């Protein structure tokens, strides 16, 4: 049978999602725990790879197995072998046609930012930081220019392996609660470092270094050097993929309620 799992994790201690020789990735830890629980080697495919330091609130993976266990056992049994900062939230049996990456119609991220003259402490590694005041109206005005189908070369990392820089950003919402800002992104797909590069430019606009219309010029330039430096990964959260309801998968995990 084919199983899908919803996984949450604190990405700060790990070298990203994708398996590496060091074994210090979220995928390595997950597959090790699954293999210990099932007493057989299990390899997973995920909805979207995350970089070092990036957190996951609902990463979705799938794998095939002949082992017959209750769905709740897959959750509790595997979590027994996972470190405290990684946890499977749910397990579902899915048709063999389901693919965690290919079946996703969109992907969602949130960036959480602290605006404060003093650096984060309790939430260190969990939020980005701006020590200068931010102009929300200016950032929202700039964000409008990014929504839609565009060539996002100016916000693409040099190591990006995507076939095309053209992506469709369907939503970029910016809200604040006290001193915390939440930037929420939804797109059909994202380029490597695309959100962190956009964040760098939005923060520059919010701090008054550039007018809102500047981001339109950056987008049109199709040149990475025209945009601001890549922003910290600390406050970036993968909210998870969007699937057709026919697959019967949860839309969110409990960790959603923790993020401002």
N, C-alpha and C positions, 0 to 999 in steps of 0.2 A: 504494500500500500504506500501511498505518498502522504507524508505528513507536512504540515506547515506549522511553524512556531513563531510566536511573537516574543522578541527578546529586547530587554532594556539593559543599558549599561552606562557606566561612568567611563568615558573614554580617556580620562586624564592619564592613567598609568600605562596605557597601551600604545603600541605603534600602529594605530589604525585598526581597521576591520580585517583587511585581507591577510591571509596566512603568509608568514615569512619564516625564513630559516631560524630566526631567533626564537620563535614560538611565543613571542610576547605580543600577540594580537588577540582581538576579541574572537575572531574565527578559530584560532588555534585553541583557545580556552574552551570554547563551546564544543568543538568537535572532540576534544579530549574528554570532556565530561559526558557527551553523548555516547562515546565509545566505551567508557567505563560502565555506564549504566546498562548499555545494551550488550556488552561483552563482544562487540563486533565493530569493525572500523566503519565510521559514518562520515561522509563528506557532504557538506551543505552548499547550497547556492543562495545568495542573498538578494534582497530587493535593491540595495544601493550601498556601495562601499563608502565608508567614512574614513577621514584622515586621522592622524595622530592627534589626540586631545579632544576630538569631537565626540559628543555623547549621542546615545540612541534611546529614544523614548518608545519606539515601536519598529525596530528592525524586524523584517519578516524573512525567514529562511524556509527552504523546503528540502526534503531528502526522501529517498525511497528505502523501504525496509521490509523484510519478511517477518520481523519480530512482532508478535501480537501482544500488545500491552494496553491497558486502559489509558485514555488520553491524560487523565489526571496523574497517572504514574509517570508518564513521560515528563511532566512538569516537575513534580516533586522529586522524582528519582534523579533526574539530571541536575536539578538545582543543588542537590546534595554534594555534587562534585565540582560545582562552579565556585569561583571566588565571590566574596560578598558584594562586589560592585558589578556583577553580571547576574541576571536572573531571567529565566523563561517565565513569561506571564501567562501564556495560554498555548494549547496545542489543538489542532484540528486536522481531521482526515480530509483530504481534498482529492478531486479527480486527477488522473495522471496528466490531463491536459493543462493543469495549473502549473505556472512557472512564476516563482516569486518576483523575478525581474521582468520577464516578457509580458506577464499578465497585468502589470501595473499600468494604469492610464495616466498617472501623475505621481509626483513625489513632493513631500512637504518638509520644510525646515523652519525652525525658529531660532533667532539670535536674541539672547537676553543680555542686556547691557546695563551696567551701573553708572549713573552720572553722579560723581562725587569728587570733591577735592582730595579725598583720602582714598587710597587703594582698597580693594576688597580684602576681607580677612576671613570671616566665617565662610563666605561663598567663593573663596579663592579657587580658581580653576573651573568654576561653575558659571561665571558671568564675564563678559567683556567689561572694559572700563574706559570711561571718558572723564578726565579730570577737568575739562572745560564744560561750561553749560551748553546745552544743545537746543537748537531751534526746531521744534517739531514741525511747524508749518513749512519751513524751508525743505526739510527732508521729505515730507509727504509730497510737496510740489515736484521735487526731483524724481521721486519714485514713479510718478505718473509716466515719465518718459521711458521707463524701463519695461513697463507692462506691454505685453504683446509679443509678436514674433520678431526677433531681431538677430543680427549677427553680433554675438557677445564676445568677439575676439579680444576686445579691450579689457575684459574681465576674465580671461582664460589663462591658466598657468602654462608656462612653457612646456611642462611635462605632460600636459593633457593629451590623452589618447583618443578622444572622441572623434568620430569621422567627420562631423560637421560642427562649426561654431554656432549654427543657427538653432535657437531654442525658443520655445514659447513660454514666457513667464505670464501666467494667468492671474497671479495675485501677489501683491507686495503691500501688506498692511503694517502700519506703524502705530503702536499704542504706548501709553505710559501709565505707570502706577507708582505713585510716590517718586522715588529716585530711580526706578527701574524702567527700562524701555524694552519693548518686545517688538521685534521685526519678524513678520511671518511671510514666508515665501512658498509659492506653489508653482510648479512648472511641469511640463511633460518630461523634462530631463534637465540635469545641470552639468555644466562643465567643471573640470577640476579647479578647485579654489574659487569658483564663480561667486558664491555667496560672500565669502570672506573678502574678495576683491571689491564687490559691490559695497559691502559694509564700510570698507576703508574710504570709499568716495562719498558715501552718504554721511559718514561722521565728519569728513572734511567740510561738507556743506553745512551740516548742523552746527559746527563750531565757527562758521563764518569765513572759512578760508576761500570758499568759492560760492557763487550764486547758484540757485537751483538749476538754471538753464545750462550750466557748465557740464552736467552729466550727459546731456543730450549731445554735446560736442565730443565728449569722451567716447560715447557709444558709436558715433559716426566715424570717429578716427580709426577704429578697428586696429588699435595699436595699444598693447599692454602698457607701454611706457607713458601713455597719456593719462592713465588713471592713478589713483592713490595707491600706496603700498598695501599689501595683503594684511588684513586685520587678524587679530589673535583668534585662535580656534576655541578659546576657553568657553565662550558663551553660545557656541553653535550646537544645536540639537537636531538630530534627524527625527522628525515627527512620524515618519513612516510613509509607505506608499498608499496610493488610492487604488482600490480594486472595484470591479463591477460587483454589485450586491449578490450576484448569482453564486459567488464563491463562498458566501456565508462567513466571512472572516470579520473579526472585531475591527472597528474603525479607530480605536484608541486603546491605550493601556493606562492603568492607574497612575503611572508616573506623570501623566499629563496634568494632573491636579496639583502637582508640586511646583511646576514651573510658573513663574509670575505671568 
